[in-house]
Amino acid sequence: MTRRYSRRSMLLGSSAFAVAALASAETRGPAGPAGRPGGAGVAAASGAQPGPELARLIANENPYGPSERARKAIIDSLPTAWQYPMGNDRQLKTLIAEREGLAPENVMVGLGSGEILQIAGLVFGANSRVVAAKPTFNFLQEYARKNGATIVEVPLDEKMRHDLKALAAETSKKGTGLLYVCNPNNPTGNMIPGSELRPFLAEASRNATVLVDEAYLDLWDDWREHTATDRIKAGDPVIVTRTFSKLHGMAGLRVGYGLASPDLIRKLEQHRMTIQDCTGLAAATASYQDLDYQAFSKGKIHEGLAITIAALRELNIPFVENTRGNFVFFDTGGPLADFRTAMKQAGYMIGWPHPPYLTWCRVSMGTTEQMQGFAAALRQWRKA
């Protein structure tokens, strides 16, 4: 039977004290006036003042999560929260492996996909060359840099796509330990189709371990056509990472996973930095099985994208077509700082600069109402 979902924007922390508040919050809507959730951390990063009047369109979050089943699972996990989590990830690993056509030994669950990115940067990047596109998500690269890696950044091509030929050439050079590919790419949102990605990985992985970050891939129903997991099954040294922060709306609960050969998983596990939180695991296990919620979540994200893209087209503002993220990358035509100030005054926190595209802005999807408001603010800004 299909469930009906109400809007939720309260992102949960990963401590038992934070999640205990859920029992009294089940029927609450988004925090703040006009359904605009605020947050001191992101506000500070954006230059905006903390407060409930600012909508978070800055961090590629999902204000519709966690699902009701995930919230219930969190509450149900609290009676045993006094225990250290030992083997609590077995069910989730089994579920993931079954869906991917792999074995549980091919799966690592981490504190967000970010932990696995950091471990890979340490294990395969320390004192080696790490090759990546620019701009792209740089969490892995920055951690590897701090551990002695040389970061080689390959500019996107003229259409803001990964330059696969240039990436392959750099990866073939002596001393390369890791190639990082974010697909779909953040901040541009475009995707390397599976038909192009897989032969590229087959070649590049002859020279280095390759990590494909698929944080946004499952926001679309055709993800199986474009995932890199076929190269894992083929025996290539490829790692795929995914997250529960986007589709599942669980950024604050910090759950992600990696897929790779058992040998690579063992290498990553040996450098694990944390013990997995029992509440996050419970929520992730429930949400992974909640296909109704996942369809609902995709629909809301796609609805926000449609509203935003329609406004950009109406105003003749250039943007990256066919985004596969929960965000849109567009050209403001002027200093990004000026646009951010105008949007802050209108009540919206929006993206920071992504060199070398210094006039371009990444806007993350909020609620449908927030994206309608942002579109109206965009029209007003264009008139000014």
C-alpha positions in Angstrom: 0.0 0.0 0.0 1.4 3.4 -1.0 2.1 5.7 2.0 1.4 9.4 2.0 4.3 11.6 3.1 4.1 15.0 4.8 6.8 17.5 4.4 9.7 17.2 6.9 12.8 19.4 7.1 14.2 18.6 10.5 17.6 16.9 9.8 18.6 14.7 12.6 21.9 14.6 14.4 23.6 11.3 15.1 23.3 11.4 18.9 20.6 9.6 20.9 19.8 12.9 22.6 19.0 14.6 19.3 16.9 11.8 17.9 14.8 11.4 21.1 13.1 14.7 20.2 11.5 12.9 17.2 8.7 11.4 19.3 7.2 14.9 19.8 8.1 16.2 16.4 6.4 13.7 14.1 3.6 16.1 13.0 5.7 19.3 12.7 6.4 21.0 9.4 9.5 22.7 8.4 11.2 25.0 10.9 11.1 28.7 10.7 8.7 31.2 9.1 7.4 30.3 5.6 8.9 26.9 5.9 12.5 28.1 5.6 14.9 26.1 7.8 17.9 28.1 9.0 21.3 26.9 10.3 24.2 28.7 11.9 26.9 26.5 10.3 25.8 27.0 6.7 24.8 30.6 7.3 28.3 31.3 8.5 29.9 29.6 5.5 27.7 31.7 3.1 28.4 35.0 4.8 24.7 35.2 5.9 23.6 35.7 9.4 22.1 32.7 11.2 18.4 32.6 11.5 15.2 30.9 10.5 14.4 33.5 7.7 17.1 32.0 5.4 16.3 29.0 3.3 19.1 26.5 2.9 19.7 26.3 -0.9 23.4 25.9 -0.4 24.5 22.4 0.7 22.6 19.9 -1.6 20.5 18.6 1.2 17.0 17.2 1.1 14.4 18.8 3.4 11.9 16.1 2.8 13.8 13.5 4.8 14.2 11.3 6.8 11.2 9.2 5.9 8.6 8.3 8.5 9.9 4.7 8.5 13.4 5.9 9.1 12.3 8.1 12.0 10.4 5.2 13.6 13.5 3.0 13.2 15.6 5.6 15.0 13.2 5.7 18.0 13.0 1.9 18.0 16.9 1.7 18.2 17.1 3.9 21.3 16.6 1.2 24.0 19.9 -0.5 22.9 21.7 2.8 22.3 23.7 2.1 25.4 25.5 -0.7 23.6 28.5 -0.3 21.3 27.3 -1.1 17.7 28.9 -4.4 16.8 27.8 -5.9 13.5 24.8 -3.5 13.3 25.6 -2.9 9.6 25.2 -6.5 8.5 21.5 -6.2 7.4 22.2 -3.0 5.5 25.2 -4.5 3.8 23.2 -7.5 2.7 20.4 -5.4 1.4 22.8 -3.2 -0.6 24.7 -6.3 -2.0 21.4 -7.9 -3.1 20.3 -4.8 -5.0 23.7 -4.4 -6.6 24.3 -8.0 -7.6 27.3 -8.2 -5.3 28.2 -9.9 -2.0 28.2 -8.3 1.4 32.0 -8.6 1.3 31.9 -6.0 -1.5 30.2 -3.4 0.8 31.6 -1.0 3.4 29.3 1.2 5.4 30.8 4.5 6.6 30.0 7.7 8.4 28.6 9.2 5.2 30.3 8.6 1.9 32.7 11.3 3.1 34.5 9.0 5.5 35.1 6.5 2.7 36.4 9.3 0.4 38.8 10.3 3.1 40.0 6.8 3.7 40.6 6.3 0.0 42.5 9.5 -0.2 44.7 8.3 2.6 45.2 4.8 1.5 45.7 5.4 -2.2 46.7 9.0 -2.4 49.2 9.6 0.4 52.6 10.6 -1.1 51.1 9.8 -4.6 49.5 11.7 -7.4 45.7 12.1 -7.1 44.0 13.1 -10.4 40.6 14.8 -10.5 38.5 17.2 -12.6 38.2 20.9 -11.7 35.8 22.0 -10.5 34.4 19.0 -8.7 33.7 17.9 -5.2 37.0 18.2 -3.4 36.6 16.4 -0.1 38.9 13.5 -1.0 41.5 15.7 -2.6 41.9 18.1 0.3 42.3 15.2 2.7 44.8 13.5 0.5 46.7 16.8 0.1 47.1 17.0 3.9 48.6 13.5 3.8 51.3 14.3 1.2 49.4 13.8 -2.0 50.1 15.8 -5.1 46.7 16.9 -6.5 46.5 17.0 -10.3 43.4 19.0 -11.5 42.2 18.5 -15.0 39.9 21.3 -16.3 36.4 20.4 -17.5 35.9 20.7 -21.3 34.1 23.6 -23.1 30.8 22.1 -22.2 31.7 21.7 -18.5 32.0 17.9 -18.9 34.8 15.6 -17.6 37.6 15.6 -20.2 38.0 11.9 -20.2 41.0 11.9 -22.6 43.0 14.3 -20.5 42.0 12.5 -17.3 43.2 9.2 -18.8 46.5 10.8 -19.9 47.2 12.2 -16.4 46.3 8.9 -14.7 48.7 7.0 -16.9 51.7 9.1 -15.6 54.1 7.5 -13.1 53.3 7.9 -9.4 49.5 8.2 -9.8 47.8 6.4 -7.0 44.2 7.4 -7.4 41.8 8.9 -9.9 38.6 10.5 -8.5 35.5 10.9 -10.7 32.4 12.5 -9.3 29.5 11.3 -11.5 27.2 13.1 -11.7 29.6 16.0 -11.1 29.2 18.5 -8.3 28.8 21.5 -8.9 27.9 21.2 -12.6 25.4 18.4 -12.4 26.3 16.8 -15.7 26.9 13.0 -16.0 29.2 10.8 -17.9 26.8 8.2 -19.5 27.5 4.6 -18.6 28.3 3.8 -22.2 31.3 6.2 -22.0 32.2 5.7 -18.4 32.7 2.0 -18.4 35.3 1.8 -21.2 37.1 4.8 -19.7 37.3 3.1 -16.3 38.5 -0.1 -17.9 41.5 1.8 -19.4 42.2 4.2 -16.5 42.1 1.5 -13.8 45.1 -0.3 -15.4 47.2 2.5 -14.1 45.6 3.5 -10.8 42.8 2.8 -8.4 39.7 4.7 -9.5 37.0 6.0 -7.1 33.6 7.0 -8.7 31.5 9.1 -6.4 27.9 8.4 -7.3 26.3 10.6 -4.5 23.6 11.8 -6.9 23.1 8.9 -9.3 20.2 7.3 -7.5 18.1 10.5 -7.8 17.1 9.1 -11.2 15.4 5.8 -12.1 17.9 4.9 -14.8 20.9 4.8 -12.4 21.6 1.1 -13.3 22.5 2.2 -16.8 25.2 4.5 -15.6 26.7 3.1 -12.5 30.3 2.0 -12.4 29.6 -1.2 -10.5 30.0 -3.3 -13.6 33.7 -2.6 -13.5 33.8 -3.9 -9.9 32.2 -7.1 -11.2 34.8 -7.3 -13.9 37.6 -7.3 -11.4 38.9 -3.8 -12.0 40.3 -1.7 -9.0 37.3 0.5 -8.9 35.5 1.9 -5.8 32.0 3.3 -6.0 30.6 5.5 -3.2 27.1 6.4 -2.5 25.3 8.3 0.3 22.1 8.5 2.3 22.3 12.3 2.4 20.6 13.1 -0.9 17.8 10.8 -1.9 17.1 9.7 1.7 17.4 13.1 3.3 19.7 11.9 6.0 22.7 14.3 5.8 22.7 14.9 9.5 22.7 11.2 10.3 25.9 10.5 8.4 25.5 7.2 6.5 27.1 6.2 3.2 28.6 3.2 1.6 31.3 2.0 -0.7 31.4 -0.8 -3.2 34.6 -2.6 -4.3 36.3 -5.9 -4.5 36.7 -7.7 -1.1 40.5 -6.9 -1.2 39.9 -3.2 -1.6 37.1 -3.2 1.0 39.6 -4.8 3.5 42.1 -2.1 2.8 39.6 0.6 3.4 38.2 -1.1 6.5 41.7 -1.3 8.0 41.8 2.5 8.1 38.3 3.1 9.4 38.2 6.2 11.5 34.9 5.8 13.4 32.4 3.4 14.9 29.1 3.6 13.0 26.2 5.3 14.9 23.4 2.8 15.8 20.6 5.4 15.0 22.0 6.2 11.6 22.3 2.6 10.7 18.7 1.9 11.8 17.4 4.8 9.8 19.4 3.9 6.7 18.3 0.2 6.8 14.7 1.3 7.0 14.9 4.0 4.4 16.8 1.7 1.9 13.8 -0.6 1.9 11.2 2.2 1.7 10.7 2.4 -2.1 7.5 4.5 -1.7 9.5 7.2 0.1 12.3 7.1 -2.4 9.8 7.7 -5.2 8.3 10.5 -3.3 11.7 12.1 -2.7 12.7 11.9 -6.3 9.5 13.4 -7.4 9.9 16.4 -5.1 13.5 16.9 -6.2 12.5 16.8 -9.8 9.7 19.2 -9.2 12.1 21.7 -7.7 14.4 21.3 -10.6 11.6 21.9 -13.1 10.6 25.1 -11.3 14.1 26.4 -11.2 15.0 25.5 -14.8 11.7 27.1 -16.1 12.6 30.4 -14.4 16.2 30.3 -15.8 14.9 29.6 -19.3 12.3 32.3 -19.0 15.0 34.8 -18.0 17.5 33.6 -20.6 20.0 32.8 -17.9 22.6 30.2 -19.1 22.7 27.0 -17.1 24.1 23.5 -17.4 21.4 21.4 -19.1 20.2 18.0 -18.0 21.4 18.2 -14.4 21.5 14.9 -12.6 22.0 16.4 -9.2 19.6 18.0 -6.7 21.0 21.4 -7.8 21.4 23.6 -10.9 24.5 25.4 -11.9 23.9 28.7 -13.7 25.6 31.9 -14.8 24.7 35.0 -12.9 26.6 37.1 -15.5 28.4 39.1 -12.8 30.2 38.9 -9.5 28.8 36.0 -7.6 29.1 38.0 -4.3 26.6 40.5 -5.6 24.1 37.8 -6.5 24.6 36.1 -3.1 23.9 39.3 -1.3 20.7 39.9 -3.3 19.5 36.4 -2.6 20.4 36.7 1.1 18.3 39.8 1.3 15.4 37.8 -0.3 15.9 35.1 2.3 17.9 32.4 0.5 21.4 31.0 1.1 22.9 30.0 -2.2 26.2 28.5 -3.4 29.8 29.7 -3.0 32.3 30.2 -5.9 33.6 27.3 -7.9 36.7 28.5 -9.7 37.3 29.1 -12.6 33.5 29.7 -13.1 33.5 32.8 -10.8 30.2 34.2 -12.1 28.4 30.8 -11.8 26.1 29.8 -9.0 25.0 26.4 -7.7 21.5 26.4 -6.2 20.4 23.4 -4.2 16.8 22.2 -4.2 14.7 23.0 -1.1 11.0 22.4 -0.7 8.6 23.1 -3.6 7.5 26.3 -1.9 11.1 27.4 -1.4 11.9 26.9 -5.0 8.8 28.8 -6.1 10.0 31.6 -3.8 13.5 31.4 -5.2 12.2 31.6 -8.8 10.3 34.7 -7.8 13.4 36.2 -6.2 15.3 35.4 -9.4 12.8 37.2 -11.5 12.9 40.3 -9.2 16.7 40.3 -9.3 16.7 40.1 -13.1 14.5 43.2 -13.2 16.7 45.3 -10.9 
